[in-house]
Structures are given as structure tokens and as C-alpha cells.
Amino acid sequence: MNNSELVNNSSSTIDQPTITNGIKITEFSRRIADQSILYQIIRYPDRCLFIWIGTTSCDISNLAMTMPKLSSSSSSNEFLGTTLFGTDFYEQSLSLSKKVARRLGGQKQVFVSLNLPNDSDNEMLLGEIEQGLFEHIRQNEQVY
């Protein structure tokens, strides 16, 4: 069975009004491998980005953070990252936070929390989740 047969993507986006000091929240969902995957992105202007990805259980089992490495060279494209807490999917959260930081030019701290069931085909699911996130970033680049 190929990937397109396994995945039925549907997206809906809810852009919330600015809360305070320019903070914005975006929520959307995708149907991936018969699971509803929820995305919540909180954007703090010029400071950081918080990305929560999970299922309807809405828990937070891990959190990773990546930030640009301070250096004397202004052309440095190096990042520092760490897992702040959690054990499930901590490596994937850290990897995704680094990819998002690179994609956005390394100007902000990026926090990522992946909260997925352990009983699924995680390799395929993670790839589709990542694809959905980067598609959203590409389509809404002006707000990131």
C-alpha cells in the first residue's frame, strides 16, 4: 500500500486574534493514517515559537528547544538544542525543533512537543506530521 493510500489529509485552520503583545495562536488538524493529528502553534513575535503536535488526548509528554548559537560570526548557522523534559518522542521533538529553526533562518527559539500514540507506525506518521507542519509554514510564511 503506498503512502497516498495510507494518508487522507484534511486541514482546517483556526487563526485566533492577537492575544497580547502580538502573540498569535494557530490551530489546525490533519487526518494521517486514520488518526486525527492536531497542531497548535503559538508565535511570540521576534522571540520564539511554540509548536504542540498531538492527538485528541491533548497531553504534553515532552518538550524540546532549539536556539541559535551565539557566536562572533554573524553568518553562523549553528544551533543549540536540548530536551527540557519527557522521554517519549524526545529525540523526534528535538530533531523537528532544529529543522524548524533552520527553516525559519535561525532567528528565534523554537519549542516543539510531539505527543503521539506509541502503538502506531511512527516512522511513517512522523514523516507525514513533519510534512504537514512545513506545508503550513510554507503557505503562511509571512506570519512566522
C-alpha positions in Angstrom: 0.0 0.0 0.0 1.6 3.3 -1.0 1.7 6.5 1.1 -1.2 8.2 -0.6 -3.5 5.3 0.1 -2.5 5.3 3.8 -2.9 9.1 4.3 -6.0 11.1 3.9 -5.1 14.7 4.7 -7.7 17.3 5.6 -6.8 20.5 7.1 -8.7 23.2 8.9 -7.1 26.3 10.3 -8.3 28.5 13.2 -6.4 31.7 13.4 -7.1 33.3 16.8 -6.9 37.0 17.2 -3.8 38.6 18.7 -3.9 37.8 22.4 -1.5 40.3 23.9 1.8 41.9 22.8 1.4 40.4 19.3 1.2 36.8 20.4 -0.8 34.7 17.9 -2.2 31.2 18.1 -2.9 29.0 15.1 -4.6 25.6 15.3 -5.1 23.1 12.5 -5.6 19.4 12.1 -4.7 16.7 9.5 -6.0 13.2 9.1 -3.0 11.0 8.9 -3.2 7.2 8.8 -6.7 7.1 10.2 -5.7 9.4 13.1 -6.6 13.0 13.7 -3.4 14.9 14.3 -3.8 18.3 16.0 -1.3 21.2 15.6 -1.1 24.3 17.8 1.4 27.0 17.0 1.9 29.9 19.4 4.0 32.7 17.9 5.7 35.2 20.1 6.9 38.0 17.7 10.7 38.3 17.4 11.2 35.9 20.3 10.1 32.3 20.0 7.7 29.8 18.5 6.0 27.0 20.5 4.7 24.1 18.4 2.5 21.4 20.0 1.5 18.4 17.9 -0.6 15.5 19.2 -3.9 13.7 19.3 -7.2 14.5 21.0 -5.8 13.4 24.3 -4.2 16.8 24.4 -1.3 15.9 26.8 2.2 17.2 26.8 4.7 14.4 27.4 7.9 16.1 26.2 9.3 19.4 25.2 12.5 20.2 23.2 14.0 23.6 22.5 16.4 24.8 19.8 18.0 28.3 19.6 20.7 29.9 17.5 24.2 29.6 18.9 25.7 32.9 19.8 29.0 33.5 18.0 31.2 36.3 16.9 30.5 35.3 13.3 27.2 36.8 12.1 27.0 34.2 9.4 26.9 31.3 11.8 24.2 28.8 11.1 24.7 26.6 14.2 22.0 25.7 16.7 22.0 24.5 20.3 19.2 22.2 21.3 18.0 20.2 24.3 15.2 18.2 25.6 13.6 20.1 28.5 11.5 17.2 29.8 10.0 13.9 28.8 11.1 10.6 27.3 8.5 9.6 24.7 9.5 11.1 21.3 12.1 13.4 22.8 14.6 12.7 20.0 12.0 13.4 17.4 10.9 16.6 19.1 14.5 17.8 19.3 15.1 16.9 15.6 12.0 18.7 14.5 12.8 21.8 16.6 16.2 22.1 14.8 14.6 21.6 11.4 12.0 24.4 12.0 14.8 26.7 13.4 16.8 26.2 10.2 13.8 26.7 8.0 13.0 30.0 9.7 16.5 31.3 9.4 17.6 30.7 13.0 16.2 33.9 14.3 14.0 32.5 17.1 14.0 29.9 19.8 11.8 27.0 18.7 10.0 24.8 21.2 8.4 21.5 20.0 6.3 19.0 21.8 5.3 15.8 20.0 2.6 13.8 21.8 1.7 10.7 19.8 0.5 7.2 20.5 3.3 4.6 20.9 1.4 1.9 19.0 1.4 3.4 15.5 3.8 3.2 12.6 5.8 6.1 14.0 8.3 6.4 11.2 5.6 7.0 8.5 3.4 9.0 10.9 6.3 11.3 11.9 7.2 12.0 8.2 3.6 12.9 7.4 3.3 15.1 10.5 6.5 16.9 9.6 5.3 17.4 6.0 2.1 18.9 7.3 3.9 21.4 9.5 6.3 22.5 6.8 3.5 22.8 4.3 1.7 25.1 6.8 4.8 27.2 7.3 5.4 27.5 3.6 1.8 28.6 3.0 1.9 31.1 5.9 5.5 32.2 5.8 4.7 35.9 6.4 3.4 35.1 9.9 6.4 33.1 11.0 
